[in-house]
Amino acid sequence: MLREAVYHVAHGSYAYPVGPDRLRLTLRAARGDLKRVAVLYWDRYGSSPTLTEEMSIAAEDELFSYYQADVQLATKRFGYVFVLDDGRQTLFYTEKSFFEDLQPNTQFHYPYIAPGDLWEPPQWAQGAVVYQIFPERFANGDPENDPPDVEPWELPPTRTSFKGGDLRGIIHRFPHLVELGVEVIYLTPIFASPSNHKYDTADYYTIDPHFGDAEDLRELVALCHSHGIKIVLDAVFNHCGSEFFAFQDVLEKGRQSPYAHWFNIEGFPVQTDPPNYETFAHQIATMPKLMTQHADVRQYLLDVAVYWIREFDIDGWRLDVANEIDHEFWREFRRAVKGVKPDALIVGEVWHEASDWLRGDQFDAVMNYPLQHACFDFFAKGTIRARSFASRLAKVQVNHTHAVNLAMFNLLDSHDTERFLTSCGGDVRKLALAAAFQLTYEGSPMIYYGDEVGMVGLTDPDCRRGMLWDEAEQDRELFRWYQRLIALRREQPVLRTGRTRTVWADSITNVYGFVRFQGREQVLVLLNNSPEEQRVDLRQISWPGRKPRQLRDLLADAKRKPAEVVLEPYGVRILA
């Protein structure tokens, strides 16, 4: 037995409550090493195990198998040990060590399931379909508020060009969003700023005049809510813009400014070329970094966050460069935001493993870039095969609680990346296959505006082209594909909130398959990421629940026996 591979801790994603008296436990072991894993558990004030639960494999990566089971005690106080059997020996794995015989006072402890431990992201956000809009490029609804020198909509954008998109444009084009079936709109920054992207905020309390005014935002929020759609805004609190009042005061008064400590300035006078102060990224002079360790800086930003929720009834925040601000600020942020609107959504921009922010005291979810990178490598570039793809997904899955995984913003691309269709070399079949995965896998699928009609573009600024509104130039078949998949999520609640288990990962045929399951409901998704026709013997599928006697093809609305299924090149089958 490879003891060095076995791992468990009694907290985080390895031990968390999924009910008032029910605990979900995860144990890691070397892949393929163990024949049986079980958990013995009891009220921790007792002296010996009273109950046993067999554990099953919930996920596997290239090195490890992750075993999972739910255990339940009316007292809510858990002591437990694991039984590991590799076919040659049986060991007890405890908090203290490995033992051949169960030893007293060696168990793991989950002391008590307190009501406050049963946290989860807002239920409306779990599995919801999100649509990201870059307001300057979505639609121009009011030419009267256009900035000077607006360029033609169809021209490729530059880093400094403007096209005149605004809030009124989103309102005018709202029927497109309803027709598509989106449930959440996420807007990149809309506050006053000299740039087209608005990530260099000049005034946190004012809508950029080229986007409209407060009444436009109120109208948009009301329109969203009347259709059951939530709206999330972008907050840039890691840094401000150089036109922000506090920085301007420092430029004018130097060290005498009461705001000098809001920034990390190397010396006075302040220099901007090159900057002698800390900035976002690499010496971007127009984005001075805010020093959130100071109480007055924190309070200013927290007041901003609360103001837009209280006054405009927005439904949450997406937080830019969230991983470069201290954790305690985000804990205060959560208390402030949830104090005003308990079901407000808080999503951080973190491009890497983010479990430290997802423990119930900071964010509800993050932008799921690890999943995006896996999709890029598997579907778009083909640099990894099905088994590697499954391994990458497993790493993301086991790092978080199930409820957090359901709220993660699962993106294929964004305003910061190359368009996914461009990454696919223009092959719409690959994008359609990736969309099928995105819209059936666990999480909140986030569609970047225009992907649903086949927009292309290299990385920033080319990925920020004006939305393609001429239907003659849109890929309407692709739009209908997105529309059908979104509708399927509504028809099959298990696709929104069910758990996920990989059941097929064949690197030779490059077919990947998973089951979403919840209660008695199970949906099997098979994806053929190959230019060749492939076949899958459904009798070899290891279903998490009872093996179905008959399956229905949810896309073709046809019934079939659970035997062999044929997948066309880059084809998908969704079976229940």
BELMO-V753952 format. One record per residue. N is the residue number from 1. RES is the residue in one letter. OMEGA is omega in radians with two decimals (none if undefined). BURIAL is I if it has 16 or more other C-alpha atoms within 10 Angstrom, else O. Layout:
N_RES_OMEGA_BURIAL ; N_RES_OMEGA_BURIAL
This chain:
1_M_3.13_I ; 2_L_-3.06_O ; 3_R_-3.07_O ; 4_E_3.13_O ; 5_A_-3.08_O ; 6_V_-3.08_I ; 7_Y_2.99_O ; 8_H_2.95_I ; 9_V_-3.03_O ; 10_A_3.10_I ; 11_H_3.13_O ; 12_G_-3.12_I ; 13_S_3.12_I ; 14_Y_3.08_I ; 15_A_-3.13_I ; 16_Y_-3.10_I ; 17_P_3.06_I ; 18_V_3.09_I ; 19_G_-3.09_O ; 20_P_-3.14_I ; 21_D_-3.06_I ; 22_R_-3.05_I ; 23_L_3.06_I ; 24_R_-3.11_I ; 25_L_3.08_I ; 26_T_3.07_I ; 27_L_3.11_I ; 28_R_3.07_I ; 29_A_3.10_I ; 30_A_-3.10_I ; 31_R_3.09_I ; 32_G_-3.03_O ; 33_D_-3.01_I ; 34_L_3.08_I ; 35_K_-3.10_O ; 36_R_3.02_O ; 37_V_3.08_I ; 38_A_3.07_I ; 39_V_3.01_I ; 40_L_-3.06_I ; 41_Y_-3.07_I ; 42_W_3.00_I ; 43_D_-2.98_I ; 44_R_3.04_I ; 45_Y_3.03_O ; 46_G_-3.05_O ; 47_S_-3.07_O ; 48_S_-3.12_I ; 49_P_3.09_I ; 50_T_-3.07_O ; 51_L_3.12_O ; 52_T_3.07_I ; 53_E_3.06_I ; 54_E_3.13_I ; 55_M_3.12_I ; 56_S_-3.12_I ; 57_I_3.12_I ; 58_A_-3.12_I ; 59_A_3.08_I ; 60_E_2.95_I ; 61_D_-3.03_I ; 62_E_-3.10_O ; 63_L_-2.91_O ; 64_F_2.88_I ; 65_S_-3.12_I ; 66_Y_-3.10_I ; 67_Y_-3.05_I ; 68_Q_3.05_I ; 69_A_3.02_I ; 70_D_3.10_I ; 71_V_-3.00_I ; 72_Q_3.07_I ; 73_L_-3.14_O ; 74_A_-3.12_O ; 75_T_3.10_O ; 76_K_-3.11_I ; 77_R_-2.97_I ; 78_F_2.81_I ; 79_G_-3.09_I ; 80_Y_3.02_I ; 81_V_-3.13_I ; 82_F_3.05_I ; 83_V_-3.09_I ; 84_L_-3.11_I ; 85_D_3.14_I ; 86_D_-3.13_O ; 87_G_3.12_O ; 88_R_3.12_O ; 89_Q_3.08_O ; 90_T_-3.12_I ; 91_L_2.97_I ; 92_F_3.09_I ; 93_Y_-3.04_I ; 94_T_3.10_I ; 95_E_-3.07_I ; 96_K_-3.09_O ; 97_S_3.02_O ; 98_F_3.13_I ; 99_F_3.05_O ; 100_E_3.07_O ; 101_D_-3.12_O ; 102_L_-3.10_I ; 103_Q_3.12_O ; 104_P_3.04_O ; 105_N_3.10_O ; 106_T_-2.97_I ; 107_Q_2.91_I ; 108_F_3.13_I ; 109_H_2.79_I ; 110_Y_-2.84_I ; 111_P_-3.05_O ; 112_Y_3.03_I ; 113_I_3.09_I ; 114_A_-3.14_O ; 115_P_-3.13_O ; 116_G_3.12_O ; 117_D_-3.08_O ; 118_L_-3.13_O ; 119_W_3.02_I ; 120_E_3.03_I ; 121_P_3.11_I ; 122_P_-3.07_I ; 123_Q_-3.14_O ; 124_W_-3.08_O ; 125_A_-3.06_I ; 126_Q_3.13_I ; 127_G_-3.09_I ; 128_A_3.11_I ; 129_V_-3.06_I ; 130_V_3.11_I ; 131_Y_-3.12_I ; 132_Q_3.13_I ; 133_I_2.97_I ; 134_F_-2.88_I ; 135_P_-3.07_I ; 136_E_-3.04_I ; 137_R_-3.07_I ; 138_F_3.12_I ; 139_A_3.11_I ; 140_N_-3.10_I ; 141_G_-3.11_I ; 142_D_-3.14_I ; 143_P_-3.13_O ; 144_E_-3.13_O ; 145_N_-3.10_I ; 146_D_2.99_I ; 147_P_3.12_I ; 148_P_3.02_O ; 149_D_3.05_O ; 150_V_-3.12_O ; 151_E_3.11_O ; 152_P_-3.04_O ; 153_W_-3.00_I ; 154_E_-3.14_O ; 155_L_3.04_O ; 156_P_-3.09_O ; 157_P_2.96_I ; 158_T_-3.13_O ; 159_R_-3.06_O ; 160_T_-3.06_O ; 161_S_3.09_I ; 162_F_3.11_I ; 163_K_3.03_I ; 164_G_3.09_I ; 165_G_-3.06_I ; 166_D_3.14_I ; 167_L_3.12_I ; 168_R_3.09_I ; 169_G_3.10_I ; 170_I_3.12_I ; 171_I_-3.12_I ; 172_H_-3.09_O ; 173_R_-3.11_I ; 174_F_3.12_O ; 175_P_3.10_O ; 176_H_-3.11_O ; 177_L_3.11_I ; 178_V_3.14_O ; 179_E_3.13_O ; 180_L_3.10_I ; 181_G_-3.10_I ; 182_V_-3.09_I ; 183_E_3.13_I ; 184_V_3.01_I ; 185_I_3.05_I ; 186_Y_3.13_I ; 187_L_2.93_I ; 188_T_-2.88_I ; 189_P_-3.14_I ; 190_I_-3.06_I ; 191_F_-3.02_I ; 192_A_-3.05_I ; 193_S_-3.14_I ; 194_P_-3.03_I ; 195_S_3.07_I ; 196_N_-3.09_I ; 197_H_3.06_I ; 198_K_3.07_I ; 199_Y_3.05_I ; 200_D_-2.96_I ; 201_T_3.05_I ; 202_A_-3.13_I ; 203_D_-3.08_I ; 204_Y_-3.08_I ; 205_Y_-3.08_O ; 206_T_2.98_O ; 207_I_3.10_I ; 208_D_-3.07_I ; 209_P_3.09_I ; 210_H_3.06_I ; 211_F_-3.10_I ; 212_G_-3.12_I ; 213_D_-3.08_I ; 214_A_-3.13_I ; 215_E_3.07_O ; 216_D_3.13_I ; 217_L_3.11_I ; 218_R_-3.13_O ; 219_E_-3.14_O ; 220_L_3.13_I ; 221_V_3.13_I ; 222_A_3.12_I ; 223_L_3.10_O ; 224_C_-3.06_I ; 225_H_3.12_I ; 226_S_3.10_O ; 227_H_-3.14_O ; 228_G_-3.12_O ; 229_I_3.08_I ; 230_K_3.14_I ; 231_I_-3.09_I ; 232_V_3.12_I ; 233_L_-3.10_I ; 234_D_3.11_I ; 235_A_3.14_I ; 236_V_-3.07_I ; 237_F_3.07_I ; 238_N_-3.12_I ; 239_H_3.05_I ; 240_C_3.02_I ; 241_G_-3.13_I ; 242_S_3.08_I ; 243_E_3.10_I ; 244_F_-2.98_I ; 245_F_-3.08_O ; 246_A_3.14_I ; 247_F_3.09_I ; 248_Q_3.10_I ; 249_D_3.11_I ; 250_V_3.09_I ; 251_L_-3.09_I ; 252_E_-2.96_O ; 253_K_3.11_I ; 254_G_-3.08_I ; 255_R_3.12_I ; 256_Q_-3.13_O ; 257_S_3.08_I ; 258_P_-3.13_O ; 259_Y_-3.09_I ; 260_A_-3.11_I ; 261_H_3.08_I ; 262_W_-3.07_I ; 263_F_3.12_I ; 264_N_-3.02_O ; 265_I_-3.05_I ; 266_E_-3.14_O ; 267_G_-3.12_O ; 268_F_0.07_O ; 269_P_3.12_O ; 270_V_3.09_I ; 271_Q_-3.11_O ; 272_T_-3.10_O ; 273_D_-0.07_O ; 274_P_-3.11_O ; 275_P_3.05_I ; 276_N_3.11_I ; 277_Y_-3.12_I ; 278_E_-3.10_I ; 279_T_2.92_I ; 280_F_3.08_I ; 281_A_-2.99_O ; 282_H_3.03_O ; 283_Q_3.02_I ; 284_I_-2.96_I ; 285_A_-3.09_I ; 286_T_-3.12_I ; 287_M_3.11_I ; 288_P_-3.09_I ; 289_K_3.12_I ; 290_L_-3.12_I ; 291_M_-3.01_I ; 292_T_3.07_I ; 293_Q_-3.12_O ; 294_H_-3.01_O ; 295_A_-3.09_O ; 296_D_3.06_O ; 297_V_-3.14_I ; 298_R_-3.07_I ; 299_Q_3.12_O ; 300_Y_-3.08_O ; 301_L_3.10_I ; 302_L_3.09_I ; 303_D_3.09_O ; 304_V_-3.09_O ; 305_A_-3.12_I ; 306_V_-3.08_I ; 307_Y_-3.05_I ; 308_W_3.05_I ; 309_I_-3.08_I ; 310_R_-3.02_O ; 311_E_-3.04_O ; 312_F_3.07_I ; 313_D_3.03_I ; 314_I_-2.97_I ; 315_D_3.11_I ; 316_G_-3.11_I ; 317_W_2.86_I ; 318_R_-2.94_I ; 319_L_-3.07_I ; 320_D_3.11_I ; 321_V_-3.00_I ; 322_A_-3.07_I ; 323_N_3.12_I ; 324_E_3.06_O ; 325_I_-3.02_I ; 326_D_-3.08_O ; 327_H_-3.09_O ; 328_E_3.06_O ; 329_F_-3.10_I ; 330_W_3.05_I ; 331_R_3.07_O ; 332_E_3.13_I ; 333_F_-3.14_I ; 334_R_-3.13_I ; 335_R_-3.11_O ; 336_A_-3.08_I ; 337_V_-3.12_I ; 338_K_3.08_I ; 339_G_3.13_O ; 340_V_-3.12_O ; 341_K_-3.02_I ; 342_P_-3.12_O ; 343_D_3.02_I ; 344_A_-3.12_I ; 345_L_3.10_I ; 346_I_-3.08_I ; 347_V_3.14_I ; 348_G_2.98_I ; 349_E_3.08_I ; 350_V_-3.03_I ; 351_W_-3.06_I ; 352_H_-3.14_O ; 353_E_-2.88_O ; 354_A_-3.02_I ; 355_S_3.14_I ; 356_D_-3.13_O ; 357_W_-2.95_I ; 358_L_-3.13_I ; 359_R_3.12_I ; 360_G_-3.13_I ; 361_D_-3.11_I ; 362_Q_-3.07_I ; 363_F_2.98_I ; 364_D_-3.09_I ; 365_A_3.05_I ; 366_V_2.96_I ; 367_M_-2.96_I ; 368_N_-3.13_I ; 369_Y_3.04_I ; 370_P_3.07_I ; 371_L_3.12_I ; 372_Q_3.13_I ; 373_H_3.11_I ; 374_A_3.11_I ; 375_C_3.10_I ; 376_F_-3.09_I ; 377_D_-3.05_I ; 378_F_-3.04_I ; 379_F_-3.00_I ; 380_A_-3.00_I ; 381_K_3.14_O ; 382_G_-3.13_O ; 383_T_3.02_O ; 384_I_-3.14_I ; 385_R_-2.97_I ; 386_A_-3.08_I ; 387_R_3.08_I ; 388_S_3.09_I ; 389_F_3.11_I ; 390_A_3.13_I ; 391_S_3.14_I ; 392_R_3.12_I ; 393_L_-3.13_I ; 394_A_-3.14_I ; 395_K_3.13_I ; 396_V_-3.05_I ; 397_Q_-3.02_I ; 398_V_-3.13_I ; 399_N_-3.04_I ; 400_H_3.01_I ; 401_T_-3.13_I ; 402_H_-3.12_I ; 403_A_3.09_I ; 404_V_3.11_I ; 405_N_-3.12_I ; 406_L_-3.10_I ; 407_A_-3.12_I ; 408_M_3.09_I ; 409_F_-3.11_I ; 410_N_-3.06_I ; 411_L_2.94_I ; 412_L_3.11_I ; 413_D_-3.13_I ; 414_S_3.12_I ; 415_H_-3.13_I ; 416_D_-3.07_O ; 417_T_2.97_I ; 418_E_3.05_I ; 419_R_-3.04_I ; 420_F_3.12_I ; 421_L_3.06_I ; 422_T_3.09_I ; 423_S_3.12_I ; 424_C_-3.11_I ; 425_G_3.14_O ; 426_G_-3.12_I ; 427_D_-3.07_O ; 428_V_-3.14_I ; 429_R_-3.13_I ; 430_K_3.08_I ; 431_L_-3.14_I ; 432_A_3.12_I ; 433_L_3.11_I ; 434_A_3.10_I ; 435_A_3.10_I ; 436_A_3.06_I ; 437_F_-3.08_I ; 438_Q_-3.02_I ; 439_L_3.04_I ; 440_T_-3.12_I ; 441_Y_-3.12_I ; 442_E_-3.12_I ; 443_G_3.07_I ; 444_S_-3.10_I ; 445_P_-3.12_I ; 446_M_-3.12_I ; 447_I_3.07_I ; 448_Y_-3.00_I ; 449_Y_3.08_I ; 450_G_3.09_I ; 451_D_-3.07_I ; 452_E_3.10_I ; 453_V_3.02_I ; 454_G_3.10_I ; 455_M_3.14_I ; 456_V_3.09_I ; 457_G_3.02_I ; 458_L_-3.08_I ; 459_T_-3.11_I ; 460_D_0.20_I ; 461_P_-3.00_I ; 462_D_3.12_I ; 463_C_-3.11_I ; 464_R_3.13_I ; 465_R_3.04_I ; 466_G_3.14_I ; 467_M_-3.13_I ; 468_L_-3.09_I ; 469_W_3.12_O ; 470_D_-3.08_O ; 471_E_3.11_O ; 472_A_3.14_O ; 473_E_3.11_O ; 474_Q_2.99_I ; 475_D_-3.06_I ; 476_R_3.07_O ; 477_E_3.09_O ; 478_L_3.10_I ; 479_F_-3.14_I ; 480_R_3.09_O ; 481_W_3.08_I ; 482_Y_-3.11_I ; 483_Q_-3.13_I ; 484_R_-3.14_O ; 485_L_3.10_I ; 486_I_3.10_I ; 487_A_-3.14_O ; 488_L_3.07_I ; 489_R_3.12_I ; 490_R_-3.10_O ; 491_E_-3.08_O ; 492_Q_-3.10_I ; 493_P_3.13_O ; 494_V_3.10_I ; 495_L_3.12_I ; 496_R_-2.99_I ; 497_T_-3.11_I ; 498_G_3.02_I ; 499_R_-3.03_I ; 500_T_3.04_I ; 501_R_3.04_I ; 502_T_-3.12_I ; 503_V_3.14_I ; 504_W_3.09_I ; 505_A_-3.06_I ; 506_D_-3.10_I ; 507_S_3.08_O ; 508_I_3.12_O ; 509_T_-3.09_I ; 510_N_3.05_I ; 511_V_3.10_I ; 512_Y_3.14_I ; 513_G_3.10_I ; 514_F_3.09_I ; 515_V_2.93_I ; 516_R_-3.05_I ; 517_F_-3.12_I ; 518_Q_-3.04_I ; 519_G_3.10_O ; 520_R_-3.10_O ; 521_E_3.08_I ; 522_Q_3.05_I ; 523_V_3.12_I ; 524_L_3.09_I ; 525_V_3.10_I ; 526_L_-3.06_I ; 527_L_3.13_I ; 528_N_3.14_I ; 529_N_-3.04_I ; 530_S_3.09_I ; 531_P_-3.14_O ; 532_E_3.03_O ; 533_E_-3.14_O ; 534_Q_3.14_I ; 535_R_3.11_O ; 536_V_3.09_I ; 537_D_-3.08_O ; 538_L_3.12_O ; 539_R_3.12_O ; 540_Q_3.14_O ; 541_I_3.07_I ; 542_S_-3.09_O ; 543_W_3.07_I ; 544_P_3.11_I ; 545_G_-3.13_O ; 546_R_-3.14_O ; 547_K_-3.10_O ; 548_P_3.08_O ; 549_R_3.14_O ; 550_Q_-3.12_O ; 551_L_3.06_I ; 552_R_3.06_I ; 553_D_-3.01_O ; 554_L_3.11_I ; 555_L_-3.13_O ; 556_A_-3.09_O ; 557_D_-3.14_O ; 558_A_3.14_O ; 559_K_3.12_O ; 560_R_3.02_O ; 561_K_-3.12_O ; 562_P_3.11_I ; 563_A_-3.10_O ; 564_E_3.06_O ; 565_V_-3.14_O ; 566_V_3.10_O ; 567_L_3.09_I ; 568_E_3.12_I ; 569_P_-3.09_I ; 570_Y_-3.10_I ; 571_G_-3.13_I ; 572_V_2.98_I ; 573_R_3.10_I ; 574_I_-2.96_I ; 575_L_3.12_I ; 576_A_none_I
